[in-house]
Each structure stands twice: as C-alpha cells, then as structure tokens.
Amino acid sequence: SAAAWGEETNPPAKPAQTNRTPIALLPADLEAKITSIVIPAVHWKNTSLADAVAFLNSEAKNADPDKKGVEIVLETIEERTITFGVKNAKLKVVLSALCRFTRMSMEARGGKIILTDAPQGGGGKAPGAPVF
C-alpha cells in the first residue's frame, strides 16, 4: 500500500549505539537559541557544576542579542567538577561538552534546558529522550 503523505516508506537504519552522553532533541526555538549564542571564553578548572551552570546562564544572557539568554537548570544528586576551556564556542557546543565530560543528560522542559544525571550503564538514552 502507498505511504501516507509525510510518511517514510523506507525508514533509515537506526544509528549504532555510541558512548556519547544522551542529549534530547530540543524544540526548534530553543535549539536555534543555543546554536546562535556564542560564549566568548570558558576557563573551568575543577569548577563545580553549580558554578559552571551559573556562569553559562550569565554568559548566555550577555551574549544573546535579545539579552534574554536561556535558562539552564541543574538537577543532580551527585556533585561533580569540570575542567574545560574553549574560546568563541556556541552555547550548544559548551553544553554538549559539559554533558559529555560530567556524565549528564540535557533535555528541554518548560522552555528551559535541564541538565540531569545520565542513565546508569552503557550510554543508552534516557527513556523518551531521542539522541541527536
């Protein structure tokens, strides 16, 4: 039978599992915002996640032409630190690196970016959270 409009007749093969930190697909407006905001410099040395997130919230607001930034919320039960540095990086790149280096997951909830503990074991994705 013919496929309905917009339906794929030959869906693409699923990508192989990787050990990347799972990152949920974000709504288009939030994705566009974190892709357009460029953070001038990140210099973290054994920086707590709470301090890193506070820094990103402040820098995102300053670097956003609308001066709104995005709200990044940390939800974790395990304190971690991060050592990472980069110059002139998109907020999306910095968030992805933070998630990868600290075993966190990123998702959108209520127009905010939520950083949560990654699921335990094997790099699988969080339930209901597609990986991009």
Disulfide bonds with the S-S distance in Angstrom:
none
